[in-house]
């Protein structure tokens, strides 16, 4: 499921990003690839200039199915609907899917965590096409004082895909999230995670209204039971403190799904 006169995305915009991306993937067709003519050699182009923003460090990917310990300070959360278990910061508040249907629970979350109202409204619109299976939010005072509380979200959609279909789906996710966040096209990297073949997306998000640098990182994973979107959003400092790549590199298939 994150400056001077530059206006960054508001809480509703940031909240919509992860869920809107899955909606695009869940609704897109997966046509068979049509044959293409042999490519014509073209002169090499000079490298495209990159952003001056220093990306968060990426640990070495681990083989699919490998057993990896949860990062220090996290606890395992099993998500049967997605067929995976995810390490979540132990101090964060976990919001299971059932709570999103409880009016009293929703009202409490919307009161305490900025941005969650728009997030849950988007979840309602998705229906059965893509299922939110976890929302975890940093409950610290610093997080709650911002326009959007630092969070980790997991959504799942059927079926599980890999290879060029994973690239195809990720392209829609990348375009949709970049447009929603007002960000440039993200850096993409294919990685092998214990949960399955995956593509990592790293967005350079404009600062928020207060001038804080925002970041959004997502992994589209061809897990054994479903195609899973894991996203983390928040300030660059907040995401660096939880080591998002270490969390992603520890996501595991549930025991019954390990090859």
N, C-alpha and C positions, 0 to 999 in steps of 0.2 A: 504492500500500500506510500531546507529545505528552501560614501555616496552623498551626493548632494541633492540634486534636483530629480534624480531618477526615481520614479514611482514603481515599487515592486508589487507583486501580486498580493491581494488581500487574503484574508482567512478563507473565504468561500472559494477563491481560485485555487489555493493550495489544497484545500480539502478535496476538491473535485478531481485532482490530477490522477491519483492512483486508481480510483474507481472508474473514471471516464476511460482510462486506457484499457481496462479489462472489458468494458462494454463494447469498445471497438473490436477487440479480438473475438469476443463471444459472438458478435453478430456478423463477422466477416466470413465470406465463403472461402473454401480452400480448394480452388480449381486445380485440375491436373496441369502441370507445366506444359506449355506448348513449345514445339521444337523451334529452335532459332538457328539462323545461318551461322556458318563459321565466322568467328570474329576476324575483323580486318586489323592487322597490326597498326598501331598508332604511335606517334612519337611520345616518349616519356614526358610527363608533365612535372613541373617543379613541385615540391611538397607544399601542401596547403598550410598557411600559417596557423598556429594553434593559439588557444587562449593563454593569457598570462597567468591565469589562475592555477595554482599548484594543486593537482588532484590529490585526493586522499590516497595513501599508500595501499597497494593491492598485494596481499600475501600470495604466495605460490599456490595455484589451484591444486586440489587433491583429487585422486581418482574416484570415479563413481563407485559407490558402495563401501568406501573406506569408513572405518569407525574413527570419529574425531571427537575428542572431549569437548564439552561445552566450555566456552570462554569463562574465565574467572569472573564472578559476579553475576552470572546468568543462571537461569533454571530452565530445564526442558519443559516444553509444552507440546503435547501430542495433538495432532490435528487429523483425525481419521478421514474427514471429507477430502483432504488434500493428499492423504497418504504419507505425511511427513511429520517429523517433530522438529521444533524450532527452539533455539536458545533465546530467551528473552531476559533483559535485565531484571534481576530479582526484585528491585525496588519499584518497578513499573506496575501500573495498574492494568490488569488484563480484562478485556471486555469480550466475553464469548458471544457468539452469534445470537443466542437466545435472548440476551439482554437488550439487543437492538430492537426487539419486538415488544419490549415491556415499556409502556408509556412513562411509568414512574422512574424507571432506571434511565431511560433516555433523557428525561428532563433533568435528572441529577447530573448526568454526564455533560449535557449542554451548558449547564450552569457553571460547572467547575473547569471544563477544558475548552478554551477558545477553538473554534473551527469545527468542533465535532457535530454541530447541528447540520451543516452543509454536507459533511461526510455521510451522515446517516440518511439524509434525504436522498443522496445519490444511491446509496445501497438499496433503498426502497424501489427506486426506478429500475434497478437491474433485474429484479424478480429472480427467476430460476436460471437465467442465462449465465450468470457468474455469481458464485456464492462467497460472500465475505466469511472467512472462517476464523479470523482473529484480528483484533485491534488491541495494541498495547500502547499505553500513553505514559510519558514521564510526568509524574504527579508533583514534581518539585515546584517550589514557589517561583523559581526563575523560569521554568518552562511554562507555567500557567500565566505568567505575566506578559507573555509574548502574544502576538496576533494568532499564532498557531502553535499548539503544544507539540513538542518533539514526539514522534510516534513511529511505530512499526506496524504495517498492515500486511495481511496475507489474504489473497483471493484465489479461488480455484474455478476452473472451467473445464468442461469435457470437450473433446477427448485429450489425452496426452499426445503431444506431437514432438518431433525431433527433426534433425536435418534441415532441409531447405524450408519445410513448413514452420519450423521454429524461427528461422530467419524472417520468413514472410510475416508471421504474427508479430514478431518483435518490431518489424518496421512500422506497422500500424501503431503499436504501443509508443514507440519512440516519437513518431510524428505527433500523436495525440497529446502526449505528456508535454512535449516541448511547446506546442501551441498554447496549451492551457497554462503552463507556468511562465510563458513569455520568455522562454530560454532558447538558446541556440541548439541546433541538432546535437544530441549527446554523443559522447565518445562511446563506442561499442566494442566489446571484447567477448569472444567466445571462451567459456571456461567450463571445466568439468568439476562439478560439485558432488559431494556424496549423495545428494538427492537426485542427481541426473544431469544430463547435458543442459547447459544454460548459456544465456547471453546477458552480460552485465551492461547496464546503462548508467552513465555518469553525467548528470545535468549541471550546467553552470547557470544557476538561477539568479535573476537580479535581486538586489537587496530588498528587504521588506520596507514598510513605511517608516520604520525607526532607523533605517540605515544598516541593520544587521545583515551580514552575509548569509544567504540561505543556500541549502544544498538538498538535492534529491538523488538518491541512488536506488536503482531497481534491478531485480534479477528476474528474467523470464525463464522458468525451469520446466523442462520436460520430465516431470516426476512420474513414477510408475503408474499412479492412478489418475492423474490430471495434469493439465498445464497450469502451472502455479505462478502467480505474480507476487513477489515479495518486495515491498518498497519501504524505504526509510526516509523520512523528511524531517527537517529541522534546521537550526543554524549550523554553520560549518563547525563551530566549536563544539556544539552539543553532539553532533554525529561523530566527530573525531574522538570524543571521550568514550563512546561505546564501541568503537572499532567495528563498523558495519561489515567490512569484508571478513573479519574473523567470525562474526555471527553467521554470515552466508556460507562460509566454508565449513561450518559445523552442522548445517541443516542436513538431516538424515531421513532416508525412507523409514517408515515404520517397519518393525521386525518382519512382518509377513510379506513385505514388498521387496526386501533385499534380494537381488538376483542370486 
